[in-house]
């Protein structure tokens, strides 16, 4: 079963010993979907087995639902919409704040669930829980500030008013690499705006979603306002995309799937927000603080074992620092501890599936064949079938596969450049445009380069850029729309203009 994260099994529940050992409250490990305020099975009783990537052992199972169950969730959301939208923003905010508080109270258990099904190190998982709950608290307050405007009238005797109103039923399709945060970043904005949301979580990480539904229920989210539908992605996705009642769809995942969903959304003219592929460049100029740049590159590349849309995929270093950077960077990467996320000191966990490991193998082999120098790592890791050695490849060239494709693993290629103009040209040589990083001590260069980089987000002299106040999103084939910040509410609301005539009568 190695690498098979979604085997389909018969009805029934098992609970792995590791779950009982790691979670203080086993009731939080929910093995059902959540539809219309009820914990639900698939109509035909089928379930999917969920596997622990680190041990290759079953954790439990989840309902394998399809179109019929999705249709019921949509109907429930339609019924819930009117009551939720007419609730005051303060009342909705109180519920969101309680939800976030409950996540904080159960942080250790939520993080343990994430490590079991996703594999990331425990401290990193705890950090994600804090990050995820921060969106609930942020949008609990931001929903109160969804201001309208009065327009000075060009029509004698009329007043012109603009407001924002909730768009309606919304849906989210979320990934496995940030199984809690990608749900709350979307759901908190939708619910704060007055919209119900249906979530289809990744097959690999359903329990991080179902526990959120359990806590939402406890926080007082009304039935039908937040729902989790697990199972077959094609019929669930088709039912969501075909339904006229679903007015907005948010997706985080591959560019290929994002394009398909965008095409399907056209049939009912849904609003779409998409966070797609990354392929981030990391630029280091000769005037950079080398220690800071090396530390930043390690953190920006290896978070979530490189399985992050913000992860660095092409490191470009100016000639004056190139060899020293490569040496220090390889030393730092080579010393990272790999293993189960529950082991003390582990920095890198397993990859999500066998195909992810194979892609790392293919990229390394292709780079070696085309002149790349393997400075550390370069192969599978002895920790298990889904582990890969943290790897640094020097002398990256533009004809290598890793130059064109996002690796989504712990493989870091490095290339030398001569001039600022060359660095910017190389960094922009991609169809993607989510995030970029730049290290320089020159203020003017920092301004020039950050403006020239064709990316939705740029971090200068830091590997950390995310959080609730910032508008997260990309340009080009990295997506549409923004999540977080005050702009995050825009994805789930519509502008309404009203002209009041006769006001001077």
Secondary structure as UniProt FT lines:
FT   TURN            2..3
FT   STRAND          8..9
FT   HELIX           17..22
FT   HELIX           26..28
FT   STRAND          33..35
FT   TURN            36..37
FT   STRAND          38..40
FT   TURN            43..44
FT   STRAND          47..52
FT   TURN            53..56
FT   STRAND          57..63
FT   HELIX           67..86
FT   HELIX           89..105
FT   HELIX           107..118
FT   HELIX           122..142
FT   HELIX           143..145
FT   STRAND          149..151
FT   TURN            156..157
FT   STRAND          159..166
FT   STRAND          169..173
FT   TURN            177..180
FT   HELIX           181..193
FT   STRAND          197..200
FT   HELIX           203..205
FT   HELIX           207..219
FT   TURN            223..225
FT   STRAND          226..228
FT   HELIX           233..242
FT   TURN            244..245
FT   STRAND          246..252
FT   HELIX           255..265
FT   HELIX           266..268
FT   STRAND          271..275
FT   STRAND          280..284
FT   TURN            286..287
FT   HELIX           290..302
FT   HELIX           303..306
FT   TURN            309..310
FT   STRAND          312..318
FT   HELIX           319..334
FT   TURN            341..342
FT   TURN            344..345
FT   HELIX           354..369
FT   TURN            370..371
FT   STRAND          373..376
FT   TURN            382..383
FT   TURN            385..386
FT   STRAND          391..394
FT   TURN            398..399
FT   HELIX           401..404
FT   STRAND          411..417
FT   HELIX           420..427
FT   STRAND          435..439
FT   HELIX           443..452
FT   STRAND          457..460
FT   TURN            468..469
FT   HELIX           476..478
FT   STRAND          479..480
FT   HELIX           486..492
FT   STRAND          493..500
FT   TURN            503..504
//
